Amino acid sequence: MPFTSPTGLLALLLLSQSPSPAEPPGQDECAAASPRVELSAEPTAKARVVCITPGLPLTLSFDSLLRPGSVRLGEPEWFEDMATGRQSLSLSPRENLEAGRRSEVEVCFADSAAPACVTFILVTHPGLGMQRVKVLRQKRTVADYQQSEREARAEVQQCQEEVRQLRAEQAVPEGLRGVLASGLLGEEGIASKDLTESVTRKEGNALSQEHVQSYRAGDRLAVDMQLRNPGTRPWVAAGAVLRSTTGEVLKPLPLWPPEPIAPGQRGRVVVEVLATTEQARGTYTLTLWDAERKRTVVLGEVTFP
């Protein structure tokens, strides 16, 4: 429904603001990690990074048979369960696993081809853990190349769309004029939904939520949060991710505002993503983390109008 009330005008102003984005944090290796790993027969090949998130199961699937009993976990206490199949390894990280830690897992193959074994570096991350990683050791088939090409094209298209959106925002005026110029308003206006009472919070969140509102306009979704910092150190959002109940991940545009939330004070964080109409109907878990990726905020049951 289009907005005709003061609340609707506030929503317009929210989505039309063009603040300077926060300075990008240090390189996040999990943001660049690929769910498709191609192994090299060279003995000097570096171990591959695989990111895991506490409480999120991971499955490594291989195109070769595994040698029974060959799996070696550097930190077996990290996991509630481990299951090995003929060509797969499933790991269930514990909920209380601290983000930012690193360990190894080694897997060996049943045949005599190279490489005989492979080592992965497991990196714990609050939101960018993988659910499935495909490991290719044998010569790739035409279908594998076609799948890689489709994934690369989709990634390039998403990057191009984000660049186009950011460039367009630089050229529009502020306020209501900016909303009209951006084309976000459309015939349906900007829809809003109060999530303050419906979202769930994870025990141990670094900040407490005081108000949560979601918005939908065109191909944009946004979550606007009023958060209070009960700690003794400032907190600033360095990254975020929306993960659906089906495992789909939506990565945001630059977070806003860039200012830290001081100890004992309330602050604001707005997470905005590009999404299709179908994606807008999903239910998501929103995870925010700071530069150290250890003080996190996790909100479940996030939906959009």
Secondary structure as UniProt FT lines:
FT   HELIX           6..16
FT   HELIX           29..32
FT   STRAND          36..38
FT   TURN            43..44
FT   STRAND          48..52
FT   TURN            54..55
FT   STRAND          58..62
FT   TURN            68..69
FT   STRAND          72..73
FT   HELIX           76..78
FT   STRAND          79..84
FT   STRAND          88..93
FT   TURN            95..96
FT   TURN            99..100
FT   STRAND          102..109
FT   STRAND          117..124
FT   STRAND          132..136
FT   HELIX           142..170
FT   HELIX           175..182
FT   TURN            186..188
FT   STRAND          191..194
FT   TURN            196..198
FT   STRAND          200..201
FT   TURN            203..204
FT   STRAND          208..217
FT   TURN            218..219
FT   STRAND          220..228
FT   STRAND          239..244
FT   TURN            245..246
FT   STRAND          249..250
FT   TURN            263..264
FT   STRAND          266..274
FT   HELIX           277..280
FT   STRAND          284..289
FT   TURN            291..292
FT   STRAND          296..302
//
